Amino acid sequence: KKSENKIEKGRPIFKIQILTSDKKLSANNKQFKGLSPVNYYQEKGLYKYTYGESIDYNKVLRTKRQISAKFKGAFIIAFKNGKKMDVNQAIKEFKNNKK
């Protein structure tokens, strides 16, 4: 069976961005409303916090629906080989990879 890492290499990974802060927040910060684990990436001097990740867009979409009551502004972003990429392009690639 192929290892997970091989599958993920070169494939978009979807995450849910839940909030942005100009300072680093602790993992148990109240703003996360109990979500764990929360990750972050830095962009333009801001800390952008994400929750959940998968190469399966549908799975991330389901997770987003589950947390949307707590995080109204949550949206899906995508990374490829560690770099942020256009989410629409990532969804297109995800659909092509499923064929």
N, C-alpha and C positions, 0 to 999 in steps of 0.2 A: 504493500500500500504506500502511495506517495506520502511524504511528510507534509504537514500543513504549510511549513515555510516555503516549500517549493511552489505550492499552489498560489500562495500570496505574492510571491515574487513577480513583479510586473503587472499585478492586478490591482485595481483600485480597492482601497479599504474605506468603508463608509463609517463615519462617526457622527454623533449628534452634538452640535455646539449648543450649550445651554446658557452660558453667560460670558461676559467680557469684563475684565477688571484692569485698572492701571497698576494694581499691585498684586503680588503673589498671595493667594489665599491658602489657609491651611486646609488639609484634607477634610477636616470635620467642621468647616465653616458653615454657619447657619444658612448662607445663601444657596448651598447645595441641596437644602431641604432633605437631607438624609440619603441622597444618592451616593452610591459608592460601588466601584472605585471611579473617581473622576480624574481625568488626565487634562493636560493643557499643552498648548503650543504657543509660541510667541510670534507676534506679527505686528509690525509697525509700533513697537514699544508697548504693546498690550498683551496681557495674558488672556488667552481664549480657552475657555474650559469646555471639555468634551466628555460625553458619557457614552459608553457602549461602542463597540467596533466590530465590524464583520465585513467579509468580502461579499456577503449576501445582502444586497440592498433591501430586499423584502423584510428580512429579519430586523434590520435597523429601522425601517419604516414602522414596523410593529412596535418596537421599543419606543420610538418617538411618540406614537399615539398613546402609549401607556403613561408617558410622563408629561404629555402636553397640557394636562390640567394644572400641573405644578409650574411648568415652564412654557408659558404661552408663546414666547418668542423663539423657542427652540427650532433649529433647522439642521438639515443634513448637509455635511460637507464631505469631501473625499480627498484622500491622499494616495499617492502612488510613489513607491520607492522612497517613502519618507517626505515627499514634497506635496504641498497642497495642489490640487488640480481642480479644473472646472467640473462641477458636480454633474452637469448634464452630459458632458463627455464621458464621465465615469459611469453613469447609468447606461449609456449607449454600449460601452465596453462590457459592462456586466451582462446585459442582454445578449450580446454577441458571444460571450464566453459560455453562456448557458446552453447554446445550441449544440 
